[in-house]
Amino acid sequence: MKRKEIPLHIVDLGMKNGATDVTAKLVEQERFMIRFSNNEITVSKVFEETFFSIFLMIENHRAAAIVPFLSIKNLEKAVNNLIRVAKITPAADVYAPLPKGPFKYDLALLESPKVSFVPDRLMGYVEDAIKGALEKGAEKVAGTLTASKITITLATSGHVYETQKRTGLELSVRAFASEVASGHSVSIARNERRFRPAETGRTAAEIAIAAKNPEQGQQGKCMALLGPMVFADFVNQVGLLSSAFLVDAGQSFLMDKIGVEIASEKFTLIDDPTVGDVFGTRGFDDEGVPTRKNVIVDKGVLKTYLHNSTTAKKFGAETTGNAGLIEPLPWNLIVEPGEKSFEDLISEVDKGIYVTNDWYLRYQNYRTGDFSTIPRDGMFLIEQGEIATSIKELRISDNMLRILQNIIGLSKSRSWIKWWEVDVPTLVPYALVKELNFTKSLM
């Protein structure tokens, strides 16, 4: 049996053993990762991984597993175990059969441009990033570059059998101008033509140089300018918590908010994996439903949750093409741009703080949106429309809905962001917030 035929075999086996619905997704991925520190490449490795994501239902009894591919016999054992688990699992509130295909897909979304795995070429990108940072005055440069090739083959009991290829380049660069002055920038691309390693290094270094000799920041509420790295983190929260699964579980500040103005009218958020040649492009979800553009927030008003077939039935809606293995997920988040430049936004700040990055965003209450996060890398005091000095040791402690409602300006320029704090590829501008609460950091 050919490997790509195994998903069909899993579906047939599950159905013969009593399942009413089965999905089997074969994921074959290859990654070339390079790590660098102290201006030098330190590690390069190739990772190859093959696994199956299996989900099945016996009406409203469900079970799922991710199984490494060791042998067909091992997979058959996993299917039989899932059947037994499903039979003893408490029944879900609703039963929604998997969507019935076959479906028509946009072929352009199923293919992907080639990404080189030639070591010298990829190491050359890293060298370009390091050189770009050093030319701007950085003392040390560190980070990672990952090139990936992924082939997904999906079969479902809803008569879906399709393959999708995905490629990507991800570069994360941190530049240091001193022990306490750093900057961070990323570049993500679906193809090498859109990849910008040297520019990424320069951007990280410019932040680091400006962050030298930081002073203690003052806690309190003030106007804030959020750079793309930190704003993308906040936008990811909106996208992820628009999942109808989390809303239904009571783990989202977007509960009971459809049709409600949750943000400034300047804020429009779209999930669109069909947008074209970008990192988050994909043609179908984990139920085999063709992906589509979904406007989550339109000029401040929450328009939809993200659905799979089960949540759609429970909410009296239709699937939005966002099915993950268990819960709906966003694929490719896009914030509509504003009309001002970065300089225009700074000029509007009489006294405030410019935050370039953050990490460790944690909620005190998912349902209300109360959270805190730690600013990372360069953070700056703005006075009379200009950056006055570098500051340190502050924490953002606020409410996600309050921040969204306090957006008063967005930049024309936007950046694609993805790194370990921002899991979903996200296109964001700079955001000016009229009031943000800063507290003293304990770090």
C-alpha positions as CSV (number, residue, x, y, z in Angstrom):
1,M,0.0,0.0,0.0
2,K,1.3,3.4,-1.0
3,R,1.8,5.8,1.9
4,K,-0.7,8.3,0.5
5,E,-3.4,5.6,0.3
6,I,-3.1,4.9,4.0
7,P,-5.6,7.7,5.0
8,L,-8.3,6.0,2.9
9,H,-7.5,2.7,4.6
10,I,-7.8,4.2,8.0
11,V,-11.2,5.7,7.1
12,D,-12.5,2.4,5.7
13,L,-11.2,0.5,8.8
14,G,-12.9,3.0,11.2
15,M,-16.2,2.8,9.4
16,K,-16.1,-1.1,9.2
17,N,-15.5,-1.2,13.0
18,G,-18.6,0.9,13.9
19,A,-17.6,4.6,13.5
20,T,-20.2,6.9,11.9
21,D,-17.6,9.4,10.8
22,V,-13.8,9.3,10.4
23,T,-11.1,11.7,9.3
24,A,-7.5,10.7,8.7
25,K,-4.8,13.2,7.9
26,L,-1.3,12.2,6.9
27,V,1.3,14.8,7.6
28,E,4.8,14.5,6.0
29,Q,7.1,17.3,7.0
30,E,10.7,18.1,6.6
31,R,12.4,21.0,8.3
32,F,15.9,22.5,8.0
33,M,16.7,24.5,11.1
34,I,19.7,26.8,11.7
35,R,20.5,28.4,15.1
36,F,22.9,31.2,15.5
37,S,24.4,33.1,18.4
38,N,27.3,35.5,19.1
39,N,27.2,36.4,15.3
40,E,27.9,32.8,14.3
41,I,26.0,29.7,13.1
42,T,26.0,27.2,16.0
43,V,23.7,24.4,14.9
44,S,22.1,23.2,11.7
45,K,19.8,20.2,11.6
46,V,17.3,18.5,9.3
47,F,14.2,17.0,10.9
48,E,11.8,14.6,9.1
49,E,8.5,13.6,10.7
50,T,5.6,11.6,9.5
51,F,2.4,11.2,11.5
52,F,-1.4,10.7,11.3
53,S,-4.1,12.8,12.9
54,I,-7.1,10.6,13.3
55,F,-10.6,11.7,14.5
56,L,-13.6,9.6,14.6
57,M,-17.2,9.7,15.9
58,I,-19.8,7.1,16.9
59,E,-22.6,9.6,16.5
60,N,-22.0,12.0,19.4
61,H,-19.2,10.0,21.0
62,R,-15.8,11.2,19.9
63,A,-12.1,10.2,20.1
64,A,-9.0,11.6,18.5
65,A,-5.3,11.0,18.5
66,I,-2.0,12.0,16.8
67,V,-0.1,8.8,15.9
68,P,3.5,8.6,14.6
69,F,3.8,6.5,11.5
70,L,5.7,3.3,12.5
71,S,3.7,0.7,10.5
72,I,0.3,0.1,9.1
73,K,-0.3,-2.4,11.8
74,N,0.5,0.2,14.5
75,L,-2.1,2.6,12.8
76,E,-4.7,-0.1,12.7
77,K,-4.2,-0.8,16.4
78,A,-4.6,3.0,17.0
79,V,-7.9,3.0,15.1
80,N,-9.2,0.1,17.1
81,N,-8.2,1.8,20.4
82,L,-10.0,5.0,19.3
83,I,-13.2,3.0,18.6
84,R,-13.1,1.6,22.1
85,V,-12.4,5.0,23.6
86,A,-15.2,6.6,21.7
87,K,-17.7,4.0,22.9
88,I,-17.0,4.9,26.6
89,T,-16.6,8.6,26.1
90,P,-19.5,10.7,27.5
91,A,-21.8,11.9,24.7
92,A,-21.3,15.4,23.3
93,D,-24.3,17.8,23.3
94,V,-24.8,17.5,19.6
95,Y,-24.0,15.2,16.7
96,A,-23.0,16.8,13.4
97,P,-22.0,14.4,10.6
98,L,-18.9,15.3,8.8
99,P,-19.5,17.6,5.8
100,K,-20.2,15.6,2.6
101,G,-18.0,16.1,-0.4
102,P,-16.4,15.8,-2.8
103,F,-15.6,19.5,-2.8
104,K,-14.1,21.8,-5.4
105,Y,-10.9,23.3,-4.3
106,D,-8.8,26.2,-5.6
107,L,-5.9,24.4,-7.1
108,A,-3.6,27.4,-6.5
109,L,-4.0,27.0,-2.8
110,L,-3.1,23.3,-2.9
111,E,0.3,23.8,-4.5
112,S,3.2,25.7,-3.1
113,P,6.4,27.2,-4.4
114,K,9.7,25.4,-3.9
115,V,11.9,26.3,-1.0
116,S,15.6,25.5,-1.1
117,F,17.0,23.1,1.4
118,V,20.6,23.6,0.1
119,P,22.6,24.3,3.2
120,D,24.8,27.0,1.7
121,R,21.8,28.9,0.5
122,L,20.0,28.8,3.8
123,M,23.2,29.7,5.7
124,G,23.6,32.6,3.3
125,Y,20.3,34.0,4.5
126,V,21.5,33.7,8.1
127,E,24.7,35.5,7.2
128,D,22.8,38.2,5.5
129,A,20.7,38.8,8.7
130,I,23.8,38.9,10.9
131,K,25.6,41.2,8.5
132,G,22.6,43.5,8.3
133,A,22.4,43.8,12.1
134,L,26.2,44.3,12.6
135,E,26.2,47.1,9.9
136,K,23.6,48.9,12.0
137,G,25.8,48.8,15.1
138,A,24.7,45.6,16.9
139,E,27.3,43.9,19.0
140,K,25.8,40.4,19.1
141,V,23.2,38.7,17.0
142,A,21.2,35.5,17.7
143,G,18.2,33.7,16.4
144,T,16.8,30.9,14.3
145,L,16.0,30.2,10.7
146,T,13.6,27.3,9.7
147,A,12.8,26.2,6.2
148,S,9.9,23.8,6.0
149,K,8.2,21.5,3.5
150,I,4.9,19.9,4.5
151,T,2.6,17.6,2.5
152,I,-0.9,17.0,3.9
153,T,-3.1,14.2,2.6
154,L,-6.6,14.1,4.0
155,A,-9.3,11.5,3.7
156,T,-12.7,11.6,5.4
157,S,-15.9,9.5,5.4
158,G,-17.5,12.5,3.8
159,H,-15.9,11.5,0.4
160,V,-12.9,13.8,0.8
161,Y,-9.5,12.7,-0.5
162,E,-7.1,15.5,-1.3
163,T,-3.5,16.6,-0.9
164,Q,-2.0,19.9,-0.1
165,K,1.6,21.1,-0.1
166,R,2.9,23.9,2.1
167,T,6.3,25.5,2.2
168,G,7.8,28.3,4.3
169,L,10.7,30.2,5.6
170,E,10.7,31.6,9.2
171,L,13.5,33.9,10.5
172,S,13.7,35.3,14.0
173,V,16.5,37.7,14.8
174,R,17.5,39.2,18.1
175,A,20.2,41.9,18.1
176,F,22.0,43.1,21.2
177,A,23.7,46.5,21.7
178,S,24.5,45.8,25.3
179,E,23.4,43.3,28.0
180,V,20.2,45.3,28.6
181,A,19.6,46.6,25.1
182,S,18.0,44.3,22.5
183,G,15.7,44.3,19.5
184,H,13.7,41.6,17.8
185,S,12.4,41.3,14.3
186,V,11.1,38.4,12.1
187,S,10.5,37.6,8.5
188,I,8.2,34.9,7.3
189,A,7.5,34.0,3.7
190,R,6.0,31.2,1.6
191,N,8.7,31.6,-1.0
192,E,12.2,33.0,-1.2
193,R,11.2,35.9,-3.4
194,R,9.4,37.5,-0.4
195,F,12.0,36.7,2.2
196,R,13.9,39.6,3.7
197,P,16.8,38.4,6.0
198,A,19.1,41.4,5.8
199,E,16.2,43.9,6.4
200,T,15.2,41.7,9.4
201,G,18.6,42.0,10.9
202,R,18.8,45.7,10.4
203,T,15.4,46.3,12.0
204,A,16.3,44.3,15.1
205,A,19.6,46.2,15.4
206,E,18.0,49.6,15.1
207,I,15.7,48.8,18.0
208,A,18.6,47.5,20.1
209,I,20.8,50.6,19.4
210,A,17.9,52.9,20.4
211,A,17.3,50.8,23.6
212,K,20.7,51.5,25.1
213,N,21.0,52.9,28.7
214,P,17.3,52.3,29.7
215,E,15.8,54.1,32.6
216,Q,13.2,52.8,35.0
217,G,9.8,53.2,33.5
218,Q,6.9,54.7,35.5
219,Q,3.8,52.7,36.2
220,G,0.4,54.0,35.4
221,K,-2.0,54.6,32.6
222,C,-0.9,56.4,29.5
223,M,-1.1,56.5,25.7
224,A,0.8,53.6,24.0
225,L,2.1,52.9,20.6
226,L,2.2,49.1,19.9
227,G,4.7,47.8,17.4
228,P,3.8,44.9,15.0
229,M,5.4,42.3,17.2
230,V,3.3,43.1,20.3
231,F,0.1,44.0,18.4
232,A,0.3,40.7,16.6
233,D,0.2,39.0,19.9
234,F,-2.9,40.8,20.9
235,V,-4.6,40.2,17.5
236,N,-3.7,36.4,17.8
237,Q,-5.7,36.4,21.1
238,V,-8.8,37.8,19.3
239,G,-8.4,35.3,16.5
240,L,-7.8,32.3,18.7
241,L,-10.6,33.2,21.2
242,S,-13.1,33.7,18.3
243,S,-13.1,29.9,18.1
244,A,-16.7,28.8,18.8
245,F,-15.3,25.8,20.8
246,L,-13.7,28.2,23.3
247,V,-16.7,30.5,23.4
248,D,-18.9,27.5,24.1
249,A,-16.6,26.3,26.9
250,G,-16.7,29.8,28.5
251,Q,-13.1,30.4,27.9
252,S,-13.3,33.5,25.7
253,F,-13.9,37.2,26.3
254,L,-16.0,37.1,23.1
255,M,-18.9,35.2,24.6
256,D,-22.3,36.6,23.7
257,K,-20.7,39.4,21.7
258,I,-21.9,38.7,18.1
259,G,-23.2,42.0,16.7
260,V,-21.6,43.9,19.6
261,E,-19.1,46.7,19.1
262,I,-16.1,45.1,20.8
263,A,-13.4,47.4,19.4
264,S,-12.8,50.7,17.9
265,E,-14.3,51.3,14.5
266,K,-10.8,51.5,13.1
267,F,-10.2,47.8,13.8
268,T,-11.2,45.2,11.2
269,L,-9.9,41.7,11.6
270,I,-10.1,39.0,8.8
271,D,-9.1,35.4,8.7
272,D,-8.2,34.7,5.1
273,P,-6.1,31.6,4.1
274,T,-7.1,32.2,0.4
275,V,-5.5,35.6,0.2
276,G,-2.7,34.4,-2.1
277,D,1.0,33.7,-2.0
278,V,1.6,34.1,1.8
279,F,2.7,31.9,4.6
280,G,-0.7,31.0,6.0
281,T,-2.3,29.9,2.6
282,R,-4.3,26.7,2.7
283,G,-7.0,25.1,0.6
284,F,-9.1,23.0,3.0
285,D,-9.6,22.5,6.8
286,D,-9.4,19.3,8.8
287,E,-12.9,18.3,7.8
288,G,-12.1,18.7,4.1
289,V,-14.2,21.9,3.8
290,P,-12.7,24.5,1.4
291,T,-11.3,27.4,3.3
292,R,-12.7,30.9,2.8
293,K,-12.3,34.5,3.8
294,N,-14.1,35.2,7.1
295,V,-14.5,38.8,8.5
296,I,-14.3,38.3,12.3
297,V,-14.5,41.9,13.3
298,D,-15.8,44.6,10.9
299,K,-15.1,48.2,11.9
300,G,-15.2,47.2,15.6
301,V,-18.3,44.9,15.4
302,L,-17.9,41.2,16.1
303,K,-19.4,39.5,13.1
304,T,-18.7,35.8,13.5
305,Y,-17.1,33.0,15.5
306,L,-15.0,30.5,13.7
307,H,-16.8,27.1,13.3
308,N,-16.3,23.5,12.4
309,S,-19.4,21.4,11.6
310,T,-20.2,20.5,15.2
311,T,-20.0,24.1,16.6
312,A,-21.9,25.4,13.6
313,K,-24.8,23.0,14.4
314,K,-24.7,23.9,18.0
315,F,-24.7,27.7,17.3
316,G,-27.2,27.5,14.4
317,A,-24.6,28.7,12.0
318,E,-22.6,27.1,9.1
319,T,-19.0,25.9,9.2
320,T,-16.5,28.6,8.3
321,G,-13.8,26.2,7.0
322,N,-11.7,26.5,10.2
323,A,-11.9,22.9,11.5
324,G,-8.8,21.8,13.4
325,L,-8.5,18.2,14.7
326,I,-10.8,19.1,17.7
327,E,-11.6,22.8,17.7
328,P,-12.0,25.6,15.1
329,L,-8.8,27.6,14.5
330,P,-7.8,30.7,12.6
331,W,-5.4,30.2,9.7
332,N,-4.1,33.5,8.5
333,L,-5.1,36.7,10.4
334,I,-5.1,40.1,8.7
335,V,-5.8,43.5,10.2
336,E,-6.9,46.2,7.8
337,P,-4.4,49.1,7.6
338,G,-4.9,52.6,8.8
339,E,-4.0,55.9,7.0
340,K,-1.0,57.2,8.9
341,S,2.7,56.6,8.9
342,F,4.7,55.4,11.9
343,E,6.0,59.0,12.3
344,D,2.4,60.4,12.2
345,L,1.4,58.1,15.1
346,I,4.3,59.0,17.3
347,S,3.7,62.7,16.6
348,E,0.2,62.4,18.2
349,V,1.6,61.2,21.5
350,D,2.3,64.0,24.0
351,K,3.5,61.6,26.6
352,G,3.3,57.8,26.3
353,I,5.2,54.6,25.8
354,Y,6.3,52.8,22.6
355,V,6.4,49.0,23.1
356,T,8.2,46.9,20.4
357,N,7.6,43.4,21.7
358,D,6.2,41.3,24.5
359,W,6.2,37.7,25.8
360,Y,4.5,35.5,28.4
361,L,1.0,36.8,27.8
362,R,-1.2,35.2,30.5
363,Y,-4.8,35.7,31.5
364,Q,-6.2,36.3,34.9
365,N,-9.7,35.7,33.5
366,Y,-10.3,34.4,29.9
367,R,-14.0,35.3,30.2
368,T,-13.5,39.0,31.0
369,G,-10.2,39.4,29.0
370,D,-8.1,40.5,32.0
371,F,-4.4,39.7,31.3
372,S,-0.8,40.7,31.7
373,T,2.3,40.4,29.6
374,I,5.9,41.5,29.8
375,P,7.3,44.0,27.3
376,R,10.5,42.6,25.7
377,D,13.4,44.2,23.9
378,G,13.3,47.9,23.2
379,M,10.6,50.0,25.1
380,F,10.6,53.8,24.9
381,L,9.2,56.8,26.5
382,I,7.6,59.2,24.0
383,E,7.4,62.9,24.9
384,Q,6.0,65.7,22.8
385,G,5.8,63.5,19.7
386,E,9.3,62.2,19.8
387,I,11.1,59.2,21.4
388,A,12.8,60.6,24.5
389,T,14.6,57.7,26.1
390,S,14.7,54.0,26.5
391,I,12.9,52.5,29.5
392,K,12.7,49.1,31.3
393,E,11.0,47.0,33.9
394,L,7.3,47.5,33.2
395,R,4.5,45.0,32.8
396,I,1.3,45.5,30.7
397,S,-1.7,44.7,33.0
398,D,-5.0,45.4,31.3
399,N,-8.1,44.1,29.6
400,M,-8.1,42.9,26.0
401,L,-11.5,44.4,25.1
402,R,-10.5,47.7,26.7
403,I,-7.4,47.8,24.6
404,L,-9.3,47.0,21.4
405,Q,-11.9,49.8,22.2
406,N,-9.0,52.3,22.9
407,I,-7.4,52.0,19.4
408,I,-7.3,55.5,18.0
409,G,-4.9,55.0,15.0
410,L,-3.3,52.4,12.8
411,S,-0.4,52.7,10.4
412,K,-0.5,52.3,6.6
413,S,2.5,50.0,6.7
414,R,2.0,46.4,7.9
415,S,4.2,43.5,8.8
416,W,3.8,39.7,8.7
417,I,4.5,38.3,12.2
418,K,4.9,34.7,13.4
419,W,7.2,33.4,16.1
420,W,6.8,31.3,19.3
421,E,4.6,34.0,20.9
422,V,2.5,34.5,17.8
423,D,1.5,31.1,16.5
424,V,-0.9,32.1,13.7
425,P,0.6,34.1,10.8
426,T,-0.6,37.6,11.3
427,L,-0.5,40.8,9.2
428,V,-0.6,43.9,11.4
429,P,0.1,47.6,11.4
430,Y,1.4,49.7,14.3
431,A,-1.5,50.5,16.7
432,L,-1.9,53.7,18.7
433,V,-3.9,53.1,21.9
434,K,-5.2,56.1,23.9
435,E,-4.7,54.4,27.2
436,L,-2.8,51.3,28.4
437,N,-2.1,50.3,32.0
438,F,1.5,49.7,32.9
439,T,2.6,48.2,36.3
440,K,6.0,47.5,37.8
441,S,7.6,44.3,36.5
442,L,8.9,41.8,39.1
443,M,11.5,40.5,36.6
